[in-house]
Amino acid sequence: MFSIDLTESAQLRPLEPWQAKEFLAHMDRARETVDPWIPWASRSHDLASATATLQRYADGTARDAQRLYGIWLDGTLVGGTMFVAFDAEVGNCEIGVWLEPAATGRGLVTRAVRVLIDWAFRTRGLHRAEWHCNPDNVDSSNVARRLGMKREGLLREAYPWNGKRNDTEIWAILAHEWN
Ligand SMILES: CC(C)(COP(=O)(O)OP(=O)(O)OC[C@H]1O[C@@H](n2cnc3c(N)ncnc32)[C@H](O)[C@@H]1OP(=O)(O)O)[C@@H](O)C(=O)NCCC(=O)NCCS
């Protein structure tokens, strides 16, 4: 429907339930990169579960509580970014990201998240954007740092994944720190 250019060959667009087949094919390419860190690709393992994932975000968008966007590179869905949580009343949001291996190392996610933060702070008047990641996930914390976020702390053994409880590092940026 609409499309924001990230580079000459990459676009950010809404990712919706009708695109479940394309999303599942992409998830199959992304599992290798994503599975070590987050239970995201694992939630979409067949067409029904991929559709359910996209529908959950569509329902979240209708409640103004979540939003999901895909990144297309040369016409192929290669990753995305989302408001995992969005609370306009309190003024806080949390942003998540993922890429399949072919799309990493090009700055696509950093560019895409800038669009989300700009919209959250400038259009919606939010005050705080958070980034949660495993402290061993250096590629992820590098994105947070590149965006100007500050590391605020560590939630110890905060989420079960891959057979153990994992720590979560919290990064954040405030509206008045964003330019
Ligand atoms: C987290 C993840 C999305 C980061 O991917 P990424 O490609 O490193 O991030 P970006 O798209 O912002 O690209 C940054 C890289 O492109 C390079 N780059 C090239 N041009 C760039 C530009 N114009 N702007 C910014 N970076 C640029 C950067 O130097 C960096 O590479 P480096 O780390 O080798 O220095 C990816 O590792 C991933 O999908 N991981 C699995 C899922 C996951 O962990 N999600 C986050 C959960 S918290």
The ligand as an ORCA input file, in Angstrom:
! r2SCAN-3c Opt
* xyz 0 1
  C      20.099     -7.750     15.047
  C      20.267     -7.759     13.517
  C      18.956     -7.328     12.871
  C      21.375     -6.753     13.162
  O      21.623     -6.837     11.782
  P      22.718     -5.872     11.125
  O      22.763     -6.134      9.687
  O      23.980     -5.960     11.913
  O      22.102     -4.424     11.395
  P      21.922     -3.255     10.335
  O      20.982     -3.686      9.271
  O      21.592     -2.039     11.084
  O      23.363     -3.154      9.676
  C      24.484     -2.776     10.446
  C      25.712     -3.326      9.784
  O      25.778     -2.792      8.463
  C      26.911     -1.924      8.348
  N      26.459     -0.764      7.591
  C      26.722     -0.576      6.280
  N      26.154      0.577      5.879
  C      25.531      1.119      6.952
  C      24.781      2.305      7.145
  N      24.554      3.185      6.167
  N      24.249      2.550      8.370
  C      24.458      1.693      9.389
  N      25.189      0.547      9.254
  C      25.722      0.271      8.039
  C      27.310     -1.604      9.772
  O      28.695     -1.296      9.859
  C      26.987     -2.908     10.455
  O      27.915     -3.909     10.160
  P      29.008     -4.371     11.280
  O      28.217     -4.831     12.471
  O      29.735     -5.444     10.590
  O      29.804     -3.127     11.569
  C      20.666     -9.172     12.984
  O      21.894     -9.527     13.537
  C      19.619    -10.234     13.291
  O      18.631    -10.388     12.594
  N      19.822    -11.023     14.385
  C      18.893    -12.096     14.716
  C      17.606    -11.590     15.272
  C      17.863    -10.718     16.468
  O      18.775    -10.953     17.229
  N      17.039     -9.678     16.613
  C      17.187     -8.759     17.703
  C      16.658     -9.353     18.929
  S      16.985     -8.287     20.307
*
